[in-house]
Amino acid sequence: MKIVVMSPTYLPVVGGAELGIFQIYRRLAARHEVVIKTPRLPGRVNYREGEDLYFHDSRLRIERYEDLTSYNGIPLRLRPFVRRVALEYSRSAQDAARLIPADTDVVNCHYVVRNLGAIRILVRRGIPIVTSVVGREFDLVSRNYPSWHAVGKALKKSNAVVYISEYLRSSINIIGRCDRVIPYGVDTARYRPGPRNPDLLAQHGIAPDADVIFSVQRLARVKRLDILLEAFAIVASKKKNAVLLIGGTGGDEERLRMRSKELGLNASVRWCGYIPENSLPEYYRVATVVAFHSMNETFGVVIPQAMASGVPLVTTRCTALQEVVQDGETGLLCEPGNPAALAQSILILLSNKELARDLADRALQEARSRYSWDRIAGEYEEVLANAAGEKTRTS
């Protein structure tokens, strides 16, 4: 197949969506011709300079276009009202869709809103579309305004719609021609159980026998990492050898560091910054517990990474997280926004080694059977092939 992927975001920006596109299509590129169309990043000319080396794959052809669509000039307090009637769809993506070769078998549009114009053009041109709904792009779109009807029309016109979670599908609640839930996953060949790396512990000044609580995520206010800091203050008061290892960067970092200082945690919290993909599996393997407090997840790739690494995990009973983790079976769930409940769950896993091991073992099997990227890519390939087949049958 000749496949074109359209996404408003891609590497070297590293997040769940970008990781998913890369992992799925690096596998499909072994059997198909894949082109990824995505906007240029401001100020970037050489996209390899400073890029995480793990994400280099010559089989993926990247074509970048200039995208001038932005709400950055609109005051924050006005953006919710503007988005009700004027979605941030990209005219540049629409123009890029016009240039897609006519012999393309199928186009996979990741995200809907920025690709609304592109979807309209592709429908008009008769090129099959698989739309992937993966992120929280609908939070500020009112269902009582015309903008929501535009979203619904785009999903219904797509040959297939893939949702990253049942939570997201039920939240949107638009019936398309062919809807399917395909989660994101984990590279089970790289993320696997193993011994702690003593050099990595020493690098962060962590004792070999320390209880390490590891958390990695974008440091954004919506993630509410401050709740984890407050929970860790409770844990640290009871477990003197406990260390909180935090990976990630983001706009909320300064506030979080200040909160850590206010809680008197500076001696037991380690801020790792961005962790390169090649190094990330080693960080999971030094963890005693993975703690992921977020209230804003449509999936959460951290979860299958922890599961495949054989590390017991604690996360929140909300959004898609409670769909991926079965409480008491593959991890522990606690009420979101509740530091005491989060601390209690962490302390249970630190104190009850047998329970922690049982949860980690079941989670490991779940990761290998359900969340392998090889399986995810195969499911995507099936959906894309079915959509491409519709073009063949009508031509």
Secondary structure, 3 states (H helix, E strand, C coil): CEEEEECCCCCCCCCHHHHHHHHHHHHHCCCCEEEEEEECCCCCCCCCCCCCHHHCCCCCEEEEECCCCCCCCCCHHHHHHHHHHCCCCCHHHHHHHHCCCCCCCEEEEECCHHHHHHHHHHHHHCCCEEEEECCCCCCCCCCCCHHHHHHHHHHHHCCEEEECCHHHHHHHCCCCCCEEECCCCECCCCCCCCCCCHHHHHHCCCCCCCEEEEEECCCCHHHCHHHHHHHHHHHHHHCCCEEEEEECCCCCHHHHHHHHHHCCCCCCEEEEECCCCCCHHHHHHCCCEEEECCCCCCCCCHHHHHHHCCCCEEEECCCCHHHHCCECCCEEEECCCCHHHHHHHHHHHHHCHHHHHHHHHHHHHHHHHHCEHHHHHHHHHHHHHHHHHHHHHHC
